[in-house]
Amino acid sequence: MKIKFEDLILFENEDFLLVNKPPHLATLDERTADRGGSLLRLAKEYNSELQAAHRLDKETSGVLAFAKNPAAYRHLAMQFEHRQVTKRYHAVVGGIHDLDSISVYLPILPLKNGTVVKIDKLEGKVAETIFNTLKVYRGYSLIECIPITGRMHQIRIHLSCLKAPIVCDPQYGGEPIYLSSLKKKFNLKKDTEEQPLIQRVALHAHALSFALMNGEPIRVEAPYPKDFEVLVKQLNKFGI
């Protein structure tokens, strides 16, 4: 399905453009030959001056900021560096968790292959995430995640340290989520295999807050994409 970049735009002014990144689309061109292209490539077709100010994992959906000029890029980069940007993610995790401003402060080390990380108190880089429970279901929880630092796979590994791995995240201990685990009288059609409710790590970048060039604070929210919305709807319907 062809993605129309204009349909992704959440906010635009003379300096910044914020979009709702679809899942399964890389932020930047990947080193591997990826025929799927990237969000940056689509952005540059829309406006060749655009530069990605940060990145989201390929499977992660949600709000992503582009700068339209070098001054705007520097302005936002400095805010990221000084941890003045607030990122709020939503994740569906396994288990029932009552988290109220719980901080996980555990250093992260990327492993040699660059696709996975581990907690390493000796060699890892400082990493902190704050977690809040938004809603509890039967066997699952919807969690708000606020990363203070921006390490690779930070939210995913920190949640697994809380024994709350994100559903459909096998790399960090997350199991698939099936409708049959929520719905009491679930009947599968004969000779069909049940598919998980979501086919990716259930993580969505819900909101981004930062200061515009004139110092004015802004908060931009990204609606759930269809797969995440369906997952939360089914949890609300059958998981209470």
Sequence and secondary structure as in RCSB ss.txt:
>XXXX:A:sequence
MKIKFEDLILFENEDFLLVNKPPHLATLDERTADRGGSLLRLAKEYNSELQAAHRLDKETSGVLAFAKNPAAYRH
LAMQFEHRQVTKRYHAVVGGIHDLDSISVYLPILPLKNGTVVKIDKLEGKVAETIFNTLKVYRGYSLIECIPITG
RMHQIRIHLSCLKAPIVCDPQYGGEPIYLSSLKKKFNLKKDTEEQPLIQRVALHAHALSFALMNGEPIRVEAPYP
KDFEVLVKQLNKFGI
>XXXX:A:secstr
    HHHHEEEE SSEEEEEE TT BSS  SS  TT BHHHHHHHH TT EESS   TT EEEEEEESSHHHHHH
HHHHHHTT  EEEEEEEEES    SSEEEE  EEE TTSS EEE TTT B  EEEEEEEEE SSEEEEEEEESS 
 TTHHHHHHHHTT  BTT GGGT     GGGT TT    TT     S SS  EEEEEEEEE TTS EEEEE    
HHHHHHHHHHHHH  
